[in-house]
Amino acid sequence: MDQRLSVITLGVADLAASRAFYDRLGWRAANAGTEEIASIVAYDLNGFSLALYPLDRLAQDATVPLTKGAHPPVTLAYGVSSPDEVDHMLVRAERAGGALVKAGQKVSWGGYSGYFADPDGYLWEVAHNPFATLGADGSFKW
């Protein structure tokens, strides 16, 4: 298997509300204006995509039971170039309708990070990692 990631799909309770949240963050759907938009919203990122898909349909597609309220032990990370940018993005996420989970602060591994949750409770870490390379296009390398 090649070492790559193509799509991260988040099962969401309300597709329209989730799309509105990410739109308020300034993201633009790659499939806007297509008939697919009624069932899935996809955002092209740096070499892969983030998709929003109704939770019940995701469970049906994967042939697994729907367990509302249970979240997998996963976080999504958004790398930035400075501690000030961490704080700015956390405020922006909160203004867009996200919930601040942890304010930006120095962390044990030597960086600076904080967390917000999107409308479905998915945790996003906004982090400045001084030991990694953040490309101009937002790409991240350890």
Secondary structure, 3 states (H helix, E strand, C coil): CCCCCCEEEEEECCHHHHHHHHHHCCCCCCCCCCHHHHCCEEEECCCCEEEEEEHHHHHHHHCCCCCCCCCCCCEEEEECCCHHHHHHHHHHHHHCCCEEEEEEEECCCCCEEEEEECCCCCEEEEEECCCCEECCCCCEEC
